[in-house]
Amino acid sequence: MWRAILVPVVAVAAACAALPVGGCGPERTDALLYVSLEEARKIARDRVYPATVRIDARRLEFVGGERRRMGGSGSGVIFDTEGHILTNYHVAGRAEDLTCILFNKERVRARLVGGDPWTDLAVIQLDAAEVRRKDITLQAAAFGDSDRMEEGDSVLAVGSPFGLSRSISNGIISCRDRILGSALEIASGLETGLFNTWLQTDAAINPGNSGGPLVNFRGEVIGINTRSGAGNDLGFAVPINVAKEVIRQILERGRVTRSSIGVAFQPLQDLETFLDVGKTEGAVIAGVEADGPAAKAGVQPQDILLEYDGNKVEARYPEQLF
């Protein structure tokens, strides 16, 4: 037997427009558009380049019964003048030795401040004494609002692909809320960012780009380049609005904490007839943790969650559960 339950929660082309009529024909429009895009791209590049770093990460691993020092490289972006850098967890989260190559080619050691594999994000910090000794002036990137990005918006992906020097690729936002990843991937050690909805882009994101900034044409960081797809022109970035909360918690306590109501969900697809619910929306409660908050509130398996914090729950298909 099923029951519907509601859960209340306490919330935690402008250039032409300014010209006289008839003053902007097709050729003139194309020329203005090309020039404006080129200039915008250069401005964005110049704003983010000084804050983008290459990260060389090393750690000891057992290979064939022997301890070997394994190395890899990725990218990151400086976000304050204290030398804090945002990058991917899979770049720096397990490293024992971190070295950053800055915009001026200087190499500076860094330490891990904290990481969150569930969003595949980490914060590291440059060695302040070394920065002072080398008389380095740090430039921080500005964060934008990833919620304002739309499909078709122009973006630049910046980083150090394949360990090469800093490079930039051009593209657009292909999808602003792509769902990826599975619990199986997380359990097997692949940090796919289970708690993310991703920004999908056709800007080239290759190995080594991970952790670098995805920026809009104002030079604001709106995502962190994280993974590429199986095909060409398919890359994914963690939205910067997700990263902002991760940064806050890591700087405050060194880790990210989350709460749980103690339930497991299942999509409603193909269960409507079995449960005899006559519903096409909501999420099925597949299991309830004993003595957990949901159990104490009377939630039972096969209940259907219809609303959460006043918002309708749409989980007919598996990808909607994330």
Secondary structure, DSSP 8 states (H G I E B T S, - for coil): ---EEEE------HHHHTS-TTS--HHHHHHHHHHHHHHHHHHHHHHHGGGEEEEEEEEEEEETTEEEEEEEEEEEEE-STT-EEEE-HHHHTT-SEEEEE-TTS-EEEEEEEEEETTTTEEEEEE-HHHHHHTT-------B--GGG--TT-EEEEEE-GGG-S-EEEEEEEEEEEE----HHHHHTT----TT--EEEE-S---TT-TT-EEEETTS-EEEEEEEE-SSTT-EEEEEHHHHHHHHHHHHHHSS------SEEEEE-TTTHHHHT---SSBEEEEEE-TTSHHHHTT--TT-EEEEETTEE-B-SSGGGG-
